[in-house]
């Protein structure tokens, strides 16, 4: 390939690592898509992961690449990014994802990737000059905003449902929401795929820009990058992250088909609005907030607030921890790549 600033071999390796992260993103965060519907018994785990993976991929035809643009050119100055930075960012995100998956902590794959990118770039520049605060600052703000919005929407939907079905028997409500939960879970999986797959698209786009194979015009982004990223996250979701399903589906609050439906729809609405606005939010944060909100609207005492606080601590640590790991791998990459 003429005009490349790095070798084809190194470019291929880094794209492979990026797709590996995308796969791990689905494996790690796929539990968010299926936890409510599995916890309530509406679908079996095998049915749920196939269902979620299908909608993860279908998001390709629904959402524009606004989130990819934020990652690719709105977080750090592309002029400071080289393949060492991309290598460090991906390694930082992958390792943090693996650590949190191993311990069953539903942390944010999105913020791990962003933290890795910022950490590796700062390590190279030796300071904060490359950080685009208008984009990165928005991401930091949404660490707080997205779970709060999910909490409010999950809670409001529970209140609305209670009022609309106040004259129905519990058996009638349960029967109706067994079907409704399939719809709401599909909506969440669609929004999950639309937001999270684009983060890896943005990283590969940034890599191609630095390699001289693309420009900041989205029209120069090859279609195979988009399809490969959506396919990778869908495949990761299909294989599933069962350690995290237990935390999301049973430890925060006890879900039924009604609260599970409200939680999924609250998370789907939060994610969908963020994706349409080009904000790379955490799917983990939004669904956790929605689950807690649905549980709190039903009964405040049913929510394990201690678990929620522990999760919030992990969320705050994700960006600095993945950034530190990424800085180390940036340094290692300059020696071995």
N, C-alpha and C positions, 0 to 999 in steps of 0.2 A: 504493500500500500504506500503510494507516494505521498510525501508531505507530512508523514507522521514524525512526531518529535521523540517518540519512544519506539522500541522494537515491537513487532507484532506479537512476539511470544509473551512479553511482559504485559501488554495490553490484554491479551487473551486470559492470562492468569488472573489479573485484577478483575476482569469482568466475571470470571468464574467465581472468585471470592465474593463479589457483590451478589451474584445469584445465590450463592450459598447462604449469605446473610438473609436474602429475601425468603429463601426456604425456611431458615430458622425463625424468621419473623412469623411466618404462617404457623410453624410448629409451636412456637412460643405463645403467640397471641390468638391462635385458632381456638384455644380454650375459651376466650372471651365470647366468641361467636356461638359456641355450643353449650356453654355451661348452664344457662338457664333452661334450655329445652331438654337437656339430659337430666338435670336435677329434678325436673318435674315429671319425668317419665313419658313425655309426649312422643319422643323419638328415642330409639336405642342409640348408643354411642356410635355404632357403625353407620346407621342411617344419618345421624346428625352431622358427622364429619363429611360425608359425601355431599349432603345438602349444602353445607357451609362452603365447601370447596367450589361447588358449581357457581354459587353467587359471588364468591371472591373473584372468579375469572370473568363472570358476566359484567362486572363493574367496568371492564375495559370499554364497553360500548355506551356507558352511562355518563361518566365524568370526564371533563376536560383535564388537561395536564397542568392545572394551576398549582397543585401541591409540588409536583416535580419541578416547576419553575422556581418555587421558593427555595427548595433544597439546592437546586443546581446553580442558582445565581443570586439568591437572596439571603444567604446565611453567612458566607465568608466571601471575600473578594477572590474571584477565580484566578486573578493574577498571581496569588500566593500559593495556589494549589498545584502540586505535581503528583506523580504517581507514588512517591513516598508518602505523601499526605493521605492519599486515597487508601493505600495499604494500611497505614496506621489507623485510620478511621474505621475501616471495615473490621480489622482485628480487634480493636477496642470494643466495638459494638457486639461482635460475635462472642467474645469471651465473657462480657458482662451478661449477655443473654443466656449463655450456657450456665453461668454461676446462679443466676436467678431462677432459671428453669430447674436446675438440680435441687434447689431448696424450696421449690414450689411457690416462689414469690412472683406474683403477676406484675412485674415491672414493665416499663415502656420500651419496646424495641425501637420505636421512633426516636425517643429521647436518647437512647443509647447510640443510635447512628448519628444524631445531631451533635451529641456530646463528643463522640469520637472524631467527627469532622472538625469541630471547633478546637478540640484539644490538640490534634495533630497539626493543624494550621498554626496555632499559637506557638507550638514547640518549634516549628520551622522558622516563624517570623521572629521569635524571641520577645513577643509582646502581643498586645491586643489590637494592633493596627488593622489586621485583616478582617476583624469581626464587623459584619454589617448589622448594627444594632437595631435598625428598623425592622429587620427580619428576625434576628435572633431574639431580640427583646420581646417580640410578639409571641414567640414560642415559649419563652420563660413565663410570660403573663398567663398563657393558657394552661400551664401546669396547675394553676389555681382555678382558672375559669372553667375548664372543661369538666372536671368532676363536679363542680358546683352546678353547672348547667344540667349535667346528667342527673344529679340529685334532684333538682327542682322539677325537671320534666318527668322523671320516674315517679316522684311523689304526686305531682299534679294529675298525671294520668291515672294513678290509683284512686285519687279523690273523684275524678270524673267518672271512672268506671263504677265506683261504689254508688254514685248518685244515679247514673243511667240504669243500673241493674238492681236498684233498691227493692223492686217489687218481684224479682225473680228468686226462685229457690236456689240454694247452693248447688244442687245437682245440675240445674239448668245452666247456671253460670259456668260451672266447671266444664260441662260438655261443650259449650260455645267457645270457651277460651282454649280448649285443647286444640281446636282448629285455628283460632286467632294466633296462637303462639307460633304456629308454623309460619304464618305470614310475617310476624314481627321479627322472628329469628332470621328469616330470609332477608328482610330489609336491613337488619344489622350487619349480616354477612356481606351484603352488597356494599354498604357504606364502609365496612372494614377493608374490603379489597380495594375500593376506590381511593382511600386515604393512604393505606400502608404500602401498596405496591408502587405507588408513585414516588415514595421516598427513595426506593432503590433505583427507579428510573432516573430520578434527579441526580443520584450519585454517579451512575453510569454516564449520564449526560455530561456532568461536570468532568469526568474522566476523559470523555471523548473531546470535550472542548480543550482541555489541557494537552491532549495528544495531537491536536490539530485535525481531528476527524469530524468535528462538528463545530457549529457556532452557537451563540446564545439565542439564535432564532430556532424555535421549536420545529420548524419545517425541516431542519437539517438533522433531526433526531431520527435514526433508522427505525422502521416499524418493528423489526425483529427484537429490538430492545424492549419495546412496550409489551409485545406478546410474551417474551421470555420472562419478564418480571411478573406479569399476572399469572402465568403458568406456574412459576416457582412458588409463589405465595399460596396458590391454590393447592399445590402438591404438599406443601408443608402443613397446611390446615388439614388435609385429608389424613395425613399420618398422625396428627394431633399431639397435644401436650397434656397428657392425662394427669400429671401431678398438679397442674394449675387448675384443671376443671374442678377438683375437689375444693380448692380454696375459694374459687369464684362462685361455685354453685351451692356450697353447703356451709362454709365457715362464716361468711359475712352476715347472712340471714337465711332463714328457712323459706324457700320459695315454693309457691304453688303455681298453677297454670295462669292465674290472674296476675299475680305480682311478677311472675316470669315474663308474661307478655308486656306488661307496662315497663319493666326494666329494659327489655330488648328494644322496644319502640323508643323509649327515652334515649337510649344509647344511639340508636339509628338516626334519630332526628339531630342529635348533637353532632355526630360524625358527618352526616350529610351536609349540614349547614357549614361546618368547618371546611369540608372538601370543596364545596361550591365557592367558598371565600378564599381558597388557596392556603388555608392554615394547616400545617402538618401537626395535628394534635395527637394525643395518645389515645388509642382505642381502649387501652387498659384503664386509663383514668376515667373515661366517659362511662364505660359499662359498670365500673365499680361504684361510681357516684350514682348511676341509675338504679343499681341493685339496692344500695343503701337507702335511696330515696323511696323506692317502692316499699321496702321493708318498714321504713320509718312511718310512712303514711298509714300502713296497716296497724303497726304497733311499735312504738319507739323502743320498747324493751326487747323486741325480737332482733334488733341489730346489734352485732358484736362490734361495738365502737372501739374496743381495744385492738381488734384485728384491723379495722380501718385505719387507725392511727399508725400501726406498724407498717401498713402498706404505704401510707403517705410518706413515712420516713424513707422507705426504699425509693419512692419516686423522686424525692429531693436529692438523694444520693446518686441517682442514675447518671445525670449529665456530668458531674465532676468525676465520678468513678470511671466511667467509660472514656472520658477525656484524658484522664491520667494514664490509663492503660494504652490508649491510642498514642499518647506522646512517647511512651516507652517503645512501642512498635514502630513508630516513625523513625526513632533513633536506630533501632535494629535494622529497619529497612534500608537506611542509608549505608549500612555496612555490608548487607548481604544481597540486596537486589541489584 
